[in-house]
C-alpha cells in the first residue's frame, strides 16, 4: 500500500468517526428538544422552533459551505442572496403544509442585507461575522415573537414562513424596528424584506414553487429598510395596524403580467 493510499484510508476513517459522533450528538440534542417541547406544551408555552438537522443534512451543510468558501472565499460564503435561497427552496421543496393556516394559506417572506458585499469589505471578515451574529439575533427575535418558521438561511438572507399574513408583516416590521434601534456597526445595516401569500401545495410543488419565486421577486424590488408586500398579502391583513405608503404596478421576472405591490409602514395613529 502506497503512502497516498494510507493517508486516504486514514482520512476516510477520520471522516467516518466524525460522522458517527455527529450523528450521536444530534440524536441526543433531538431527544432533549423533544423533552423540552413536551414540558412547554404541558405548561401551555410551546412555540414552534427550528428542527435539529439530521446527520446527513449536517454533512451536506458542511460540504456546501466548504464548496462556497472554495469558490467565493470566506466572506462570499457568508453572503446569501434572495435568489440563491429561492432556488434552494424550489429544489428542496420543504413541506409548508404544516405551517399553513386553517385555510391552507402560508405567507412567505424573504430578507437580506442591502449592499452586503461592500459592508463585508469595509468591516473585514471577522467584523462581518460579528455583525451577522447580531443581525441574526434581531431576525430570530422577530420571527419567534410572531410564531414564524425559518425555512432557510444563507449568509445574510432568510426565507421565513408564517401561518398568517398579519404575523408575517408584524414580524417584518419588528425586524426593521430592531435594526433601527441598533447601535454600532449594526446601525449601518439596511435590510430589504418582501412578502407574498399563497397556497402551500405539497404534491409536485408546482404552486409552492411559484409562490416562493413570487415572494423572492417582491423582496428583490425592495430597498433597504423597506417592507414590500404583494397584493395577495395586503388584502389578507386584518389585525396588524399598518398602512400602505406606496403602491406600484410592477413586472416580476418569470411571472406573466403586471403585479401590484405595497410598501407598508406602521399606522401613524
N, C-alpha and C positions, 0 to 999 in steps of 0.2 A: 504494500500500500504506500502510495507516494505521500509526501508531506502535505500536498494540497488536499488529497482525499482525507487525510487525518484531520486537518483543520476544518474542512467542510462537515465531516461527521460530528466533530465537537460542537460546531455552530448549530447543527440540526438538533443535537441533544439538548443544548442550552435553550434553544427556542421552544422545544417540546416541554422542557421543565417549566419555563416561564409561562407557557400557555396553561399548563396544569395548575400552577399556583394561582394564576389569574382567575381561572375557572372556579377554583375553590373559594377564593376571596369574594368573587361576585356572588356565588351561591350563598355564602354567609351573609353578605350585605342584603341580598333579596329577602332572606328569611327574617332579618332584623327589621327591614322596612315593612314587611307584611305584618309582623307582630306589632310594630308601632301603629300601623294603619288600623289594626283591629282595636287597639286601645283608644285611638282617636274616635273611631266610629262609636264605641261604647260611651264615650264622653260627649258625642254629638259635635265633634270639632273636625271631622275629616274633611280634607281638601284634596283634590286630585293633584298628583305630583308626577314628575317625570319618572319613567320606568328605568330601572338599572339595566344597562345593556347586557346581552348575553356575551359569553366569551368570544364567539365568532364575530359579533358586532364590534367588540372592543378591538380585536385584532384587525378588522377591516379599517377601523378608525385610525389605528396606529400606522398601518401601511399607507392609507390615504394621506395622512399628514406627512409621512416621510417622502412620498412622491411629490406633494406640493412644495415641501422645502427644497427638494432637488430641482424642481422645475422653476420655482419662483423665488427662492430664497426664504429666509426665516420670516421677514416682515410680510412677504407676499402670502405665506401660508396662514398668517393671522388676519388677513383681509378677506372678507367674504363679499359676495355681491348678491343682489336680489335675483339676478338671472341664474347664477350658479345654484342657489338654494331651490329656485323653482324647478330647474332641470332635475335636481335630485329628487324632489317630491314627485315629479311626474313619472320618474323611473321607478322609484321605490313604492309609490302608491300606499302610504300608511293608511290604516283603517281609521277614517274620521267619523264613521257612522256612530261610534260610541260617544263621540264628543258632541254630536249634533243635539239641537233642541228637540222637543217632542214632535215638531213638525218636520223633522229630518233636515233642517237647515243649519248650516255652520257658517260662521264668519271668520275669514282668514285675514290676518294682517302680516305684512312684511315690513321690516325696518332695517335700515343700515345707516352707517355714519357717512355723511357727505364729505367728499374730499379726504377720504381716509388715507390715501397714498401720500398726499402732501403732509398730512398731520403725522404720519408714521416717520417720514423723512425728517421732519423737524424735531420730533421727540427722540428718535433713535429707537431701536428695537426694545430695549429694556423699559424705556418710558412708555412706549406703545403698549407693552404687555400690562403694565400697571394701570394705564388708562382703560384698557379693555376690561380689566377686572372690576374697576369702579363702574364703568358703563353697564356691565353685565348685572351688577347688583341692582342698579336702578331699574333695568328691564325686569329682572326677576321679581322685585317687589311689586311692580305694577301688574305683572301677569298673575302673581299669586293672589293679590288683593281682589282680582276680578275673575278668579277661577278659570284662568286660561291654561292652555297646554302648549308648551314649546314643542313643535313638531320637528324642527331642525334649526340648528345654529351653526354658523361657519364664520369664523373670524368676527367681524363686527356686525354681521347680519343675522336676523332671526326670522323664522316663519312660525307664527303662533295661531292657534285655533281657539275659538270661543263658541259657546253654545248659543249666544245671543249677540245681536248687533250692538245693543246697549252696553254690554260688558266689554266688547272689543273696543268700542270708541272711548269708553271711560278709561280703559287701560292705556290706550294710546295717548290720551290727554294727560293722564297721570305720569306717563313716561316723559312727555315733554316738560311737564311741570318740575319733575325731579331733576332734569338736566338744567332747566332754567335757574334752579336754586343751588346748583352745584358751585363749588369753588375750585381754584387751581386749574390744572390743565383741562379738567372735565368741563369747565365753564366755556371753553372754546369749541366744544363738540356740538354739532348740529346734526340731528337725526331726522331722516325723512321717513314717514310712515304712510302706508297705503292700505286700504281695507276693501274687501268685497264679500258679499254674502250670496250663498247659493246652496244647492242641494249637495249633500255628502253621499255620493254614489259609490258603493263598494264594488259591484261587479264590473269588470273590464276597465274601470277607471276613466272612461271617456269624459263624462261630465265633470268628474272630480278634477281631471287634468285641466279642463278648460277653466274651471274656477280658480285653480292655482295660478294659471297663466294670467287670468284677468286681474287677480289681486296684485301679482307682481308688476303688471303693466301700469296699474294705478299708482303703485308705490314709486315706480321709476319716474313718474311725472311730477312727484312731489319735490319741493325744495326743502332744504334743511330747516327744521323747526315746524314743518307743516304736518297736519293730519289730513290726508286726502282720502275721500271715501267714494265708492261707486254709488250710482243712483239706487241700486238694489239695497245697499246698506243704509243709505239716507232714509229711504221710505219705510224702513223697518224700525227706526229709532222711536222709542216711546217714552222711556223714563229718564234717560240721560239729558241733562239740561245743556244743550248745545245750539248753536246757530250756524248757518252757512253764510260765510262772508264772501264767497266767490263760487260761482257755478260756471263750468265750462263745457262746451261740446267738443270732444276730442276724438282722435283716431287712436286706436290701440293696436300695436303691431301684432299681426297674426289673427286679429279678431275683426270680422267684417263690419262695415257700417260705422256710424259715429256713436259715441257714448257720453253720457253726462256724468261728470264728477263734481264733487263739492269739497271745498276747503272749509273745515269746521273748526270752531273755537268754542270755548265755554260761553254760555249766555251771560250777558252783562248784568242782567237782573239778579 
